[in-house]
Amino acid sequence: MYGWLGGYLHAEAVAANRELKQLSNDVRHELALANVQEQLERQALVIRSLLEVCARKGLFTDPEFRQVLDEVDLSDGRRDGKLKPQGGPRVCPNCGKTNSRRAVGCMYCGEPLQDRELL
């Protein structure tokens, strides 16, 4: 007599499950964003502390620092306030063969390729 009720309840359960999944995704995104924000704040603290030490020791003036900052900013071909190194081919330290810039291991001998230094 109330067979339609099962279909209705199933549809409601499916909709509720969909909403829960979306909320779960939203929460994961919020947590990831909070984690990135925390990492940025920690990096800002370290950078600010390093600059303060350099300033106290008189290692450079503000104009000198800004000049170097501009030079480094332009090193990737753009003045945009960001550093995006344009890595070239990677040479294996073990066999000396050239690999793609994205390679993490040598495609010839399997040796792990070290991360490149940014500066």
Secondary structure as UniProt FT lines:
FT   HELIX           3..56
FT   TURN            57..58
FT   HELIX           62..74
FT   TURN            75..77
FT   STRAND          90..91
FT   TURN            93..95
FT   STRAND          98..99
FT   TURN            101..102
FT   TURN            107..109
//
